[in-house]
Amino acid sequence: MNLRKFFLIALKDLRLIFRDPAGLVFMLLAPFALTLGMGALTGRFSGSTQLGISQIPLVIVNQDRGELGQALEDVFTASELSELIAAEMLQDPAEARALVNQDKIAAAIIIPEGFSESVFTDTQGGSAAAVEFYENPTRPTSTGVARSILESFLNRVEIGRVSGTLIVQQMLASGAITPEQAAAVGAEVGRELAQSPSGASIQLNSKTAEGTGAKFDILAYLAPGMAMLFLMYTVSFGGRSLLVENRAGTLARMLISPTNPGFVLGGKGFGIFLTAAAQLVILIGGTSLLFRLSWGDGAGAALLILAAAFGASGWGILMASVLKTPGQVAITGSAVALLFGILGGSFFDLSLLPDWVRAAGKITPNSWANEGFRILSMGGTLSAIQSHLTALVVMGVVLYAVGSFLISRRGLVRK
């Protein structure tokens, strides 16, 4: 009997929410509209590129003329990137920076003189000459994409440089070469490593640890962010309903019946979870049908929806446990949803933010879910998001436990 009432309470809350036209507009229409609008602004529906983003205009000033400088130039002018990057060569760094300042291009990449030589001949692990990335602050999406390509190239160069340094140091220690020979050997080792497969030209297709290549789609970045943003509003409304029913006396009438108080609270929490899961299913299914957006591994997407709904709904229970009135939950819930949206990457790429902000974002379900959905959309499999699923489930368990304890102490579900 108690178990039956548990499900009836949850289904009753679910029906109430989906019978509210204003609630449905906020839960479903608003995130769809925002995703559509942001996708249009980024060129997703213009048909101008396969990637859903307009060509990124940038210039390259190659003062190096060495092998690595030419390799970096080749990366940005490769045919594989021709639909994403529109790169031009200039000779004058000042002219390149001026074009950025005039908002004519997204960024300027300035390769300093002696860059290749500083990488190849450094056998002491020092700092190589730095490549300058002069970016336009008014084009954060474009500069973020260009910076990611540049950083990928430089990371591979750094791996090769460190490997070469270790090889030379080992040869010196063993007596295989003399200190006078170290510079020449280091240069040769560096060139060998630069030409090895690990230094191959960067492809636009992304891969996870176990995934397959997939084209970048800006909607795969925007849609999860908008879904999780509005999901946090939804779970706060669910927590608010607990206090509304307590004030209206509905909760007291439930407790008069021969029903375990724990089943009443559990039913309310399960109702919040069901609402959150239904919202994500509709939003993700809708983007798949309307925008032909691929969410990758079906099992991974299904489990991530459930885990995200569970982790997020825990915050709804926690807010109901620490706040006293429905109005307080509504105000706090809106603030929490916005804050979590910022910290969790619903609005922009977290790689653009300081490390401490990214670390703080790990307390939000937005961060784990957004990253998980994006991994799946880029070809990742279920095993690639195991840590995300675990984090969301643990988050939900902890928040439900703490929230239930505090609610019981307040006597909201006590006979």
N, C-alpha and C positions, 0 to 999 in steps of 0.2 A: 504493500500500500504506500509506504513512504517513498519507495523508488518511483512509483507511478506519479506521485505528486511532485517529485523532483523534476521529472520531465515535463509535467503539465505546467509548472511554474515557469520553466525555461521557455516553453513554446508560447505561453501566454505573453511573455515579454517580447518575444520575437514578433508575434502577430501585431502587437500594439505599435511597435516601431514601424513596421512595413505598412500599416494602415494610415500612418500620418503623412499626408502629402508634403508638408513642409520639411519633415524629416527626410523623406526620400529624396527631395531636391538637393538637400545639403549633403546627404550621404553618397548619392550616386551622380546626379547631374553636375554638381559643382566640380568634383574631381575630373570628370570627363571633359567638361568645358575648359578647365585650366590646362589639362594635358593637351587638348586640341589646340588651344591658343598658343601655348609655349612651343608646341611642335611646329605650328605655322610660322612663328617668329624665327625659328632656327632653320627654316627651309625644308622641313620634313615632307611637306606636301607639294612643293614647287616642281618636283620632277627634275630639278637641275642636276642632281647627283644621285648616285646609287646609295649614298650614305645618309641621306636626309639632312645634310648640312651643306651650306653654300661653300664654294671654293674659298680657302683661306689665303688672302694675299699677304705675302711676306717677301723680304729681300734677304739675300745672303752676301756678306762681304767676306771674301776669302783672301786674307792677307798671308796665309800660311804657305800655300802652293806645295805643301808636302803631301804625303800619301793619305794621312788621316783627314786633312783639310779637304782633299778631293773626294774622299769617301763620304764625308758628311754632306758635301755638296751633292753628290750622287744620290744620297738617300732622299733628299727633299725634291729632287728633280726626276726621280724614278717614275716610270710609267705606271707602276702600281698605285702611286699616290696622286696621279695627275687629276683625278676627279675630286680630290680633297684639298690639295695644296697647289697654289699658283705662285711659284717661286721665281724671282728674278735676281740676276747677279748685278751687283754694284761694286765700284772700286773705293768709294769714299764713305767711311763710317758715319761722318757727320751728316751726309746727305741721307743715309739710311735712317738715322735717328730722327731727322727732320720729317721724313715721310710718316713715321709713326706719330710724331707730335701733331702733325696736320691731319691725323685720322684717315690717311690714305691707305694704310696697310695695317695688318694686325700686329706684326712683330718684325724685328730685324735681328738676324743672327750674324754676329761678327766673330770670325775665326781669327785669332791673333797671329801675328808673324811668329814663326818658330814653334807653333803648337805641336806639330808632328815630332820635331826634333826633341822637344822637352819631354814628350812621352817616351820616345824610343831610347833616349840616352840616359834617362834617370835611373840609376841603379841603387839609390839610397832611400827610395820610398818617399821622396819629397813631393811637393805640389807641382803639377804640370801647369802650363799656361792655361788660363781660364777662357772658355768660350763665353762671349757675352750674349745674353738673350734680352733684348730691349723690347719690352712689350707694351701694347696699347691697353690701358686699364678700362677702356670703354668696350672692349671686345673680349670679355673673360672666357666665353666658350671657345672661341677660335684660338686664343693664346693658350688655353689649357690643352687643347689637342696638339698644337705645335710643340709646346713644351714637353709633353709626354713623349713625342717622337724623338726630340733632341735628348732628353734624359735617358731614354732607352739606349741610344747610340753611345752616349758618354759612359753609361754604366758598363757597357761591354768593353769599351776602351779601358776603363779603370780595372776591370777584371784581368784583361790582358797585361796591363802595366804591372799590376801587383804580382801576377804569375811570373812575368819576366824578371822582376826584381828578386823574387825568391830563388829563381833558377840561378841567377848570377851570384847571389850571396852564397848559395850552396857550392857553386863551382869555386868561388874564392876560398871558402872554408876547407874544401878538400884539396886545394892546391892545384886544381886543374887549370886555372888561369892566374895570371898575376894582376895586381891592382891596375897596372898600366893597360892591361887588355880588357878590363871590365867594361869601359864605356863602349868600345867597339862591339864586344860580345852582346852587351845589353841592347844596342841598337839592332843587331841582327836578330836576336831573340824576339824583340818587340815587333819587328816586321813579320817574322814568321807567325807570331800569335795573331797579328792583325789580319793576316791572310787565311787564318784557320777558320773552320766552320763556325766557331763561337763568335767570330767577328763578321759573320755574313750580314749582308744588307738587311735592314729591318723591313718587315712586311706589315701592311696595314692590318691584316687579319690578326685577331687576338686569340691567344690560347690560354686556358687554365692549365693546372698541373696535369689534368687528365682529360681536358676537353679537346674539341676539334675547332678548326678555324671557323669564324663567323663574322659577317660584316657588322660593323658598328652601326647601330641605329639609335639616333638621339632619343626616340620614344622609349627605348629600352632603359634609358637613364631617367627620363621624366616620369613615366607612368608609375613605376613602383614608388617614387618619391611622393607623388600626389596621392596615391592610394593610402600610403602609411600616414601621411599628414592628416587626412580626413578620418582615417581609422581612429586616431587618437581623440578626435572630437567625439566620435561615436561612442567609444568606451567610457569617456567622461560622462556622456549623457546616460549611459547605462548605470554608472555608479550613482548619478544624481537620482535616478528613478527609485533607488533603494531608500533614500531619504524622503522622497516625495511620498512614497507609500507609507513610510513610518509616520509622517506628519498627518496623512489623510486617515490613518487608522487601518488601512488595508493590511499592513504587515501584522498588526495585532490580531486581526480576525484570522489570519492564516495560522498564527501561533496558538489560538484558542482550540483549533481542531487538533485531533490526535496525530500531530505530525512532529517529528523530531526537529528542533530548531536548526540543527546542522543541515538537514535536507532542505529547509526553506532557504537558508543562506546559500547552500550549494546550488539550488535551483536558480536563484537570482544570478549567481556568478556564471552558471552554465548558459543562462540566457544571454548575458553580455558576450560570452565567447561565441555562441551561435550567431549572434547578430554581426559580430566582427568578421567571422569566417564567411558568412553569406555576402557581406559587403565586398570582401576581397575576391571571392569567386566571381561575383557579378562584374566587378571592375576589370579584373584580369581577363575574364572571358569576353567582356565587351571590347577591350582593346584588341584582342586576338581577332575577333570577327570584323570590327569596324576598320581597324588600322592595319590588319594583317601582321600583327606583331607576334613574333615567335618567342615563347617562354621556355624553349628548350625541353629538357628532360621532364616528362609528364609526372612521374613519381616524385621527383625532386620538387617541382612546383606545387604539387598537392600537399606534400608534407610541410613545405615552407609556409604555405597559406595557413595551415592549422597551427604551426608553431608560432607564426607572427600574431595570429589572432589570440592565442593563449597568452603570449608574453605581453601583448598590449592590453588585454582585458584585465590582467593583474593590476595594472596601474589604475583602472577604473575602480576596482574593489578597494585599493589602497586609498584613493582620494575620498571615497565614501566613508572610510574608517577614521580618517583624521580631520575631516571638515564637518561642520555642524549643520549647515543648512544647504538646501538645493541651490540657492543662489551662489553660495561660496564655491560649490563644486563647479557650477557653470562658468564662473569667472576664472577660477584656478585651472579648470580643464582647458579653456581656450588658451591661457598663457602657456600651459605645459605643452599643448599640441604645437604651438608656434615655436617654442624653445626646442622641443625635440625635433621638429622639422629642420631647424637650423643646424643643430648638433648632429643630427642623423643623416645629413646629406640629401634632404628632400628638395632643396632649392639649387644647390651648386655642388661641384666636385670637392669633396673633403680634402683631396690632395693639395688644394690651394690654401688650406688653413694650417696654422701652427700645430705642432705635434700634440700640445696639451689639449687643444680643442678636439682633435681626433680621438684622443684618449677619453675625454669626457663624454664623447658621443657614444661610447660603448655601453653606457648605462641605459641607452634608449633602444627600444625595439626597432625604431626606424633604421638605425645604422646597420644592424645585423640583417634585417629583412631586405633593405635596399641593396646592400652588397650581394646578398644571396641571390636575389632575383636577377641582378645584372650578370653575375657569374653564369647562371643558367642560360640567360638570353644570348651569351657569347659562346655557348657550346659546352659549358660545364655540366658535369653529371652529378648524381646524388652524392657520391663520395666527396665531391669538391666542396659541398656546403654542410658537411657534418658538424663542423664547429659552430656554424651559424644556427643550425637546428638545436644543438645542445645548449647554446647560450640563451636562446629564446625560451626553451622549455624550463631551464633552471630559473630564469628570470620570472616566468609565470608561477612556478611552484613557490618560490620565495615570497613573491608579492601576495599571492593568494593566502599563504600561511600567515604572514604578518597582518594582512588586512582582516582576515577572519578572526584572528586573535584580538585585534583592537576593537572590532565590531562587537564581539562577545563581551568584552570588558565594559563597553558602553551600554550593554543591555539591550541592543536593538533587536536581537533575535533570542531573547530570553523569555521563557514562559512565566 
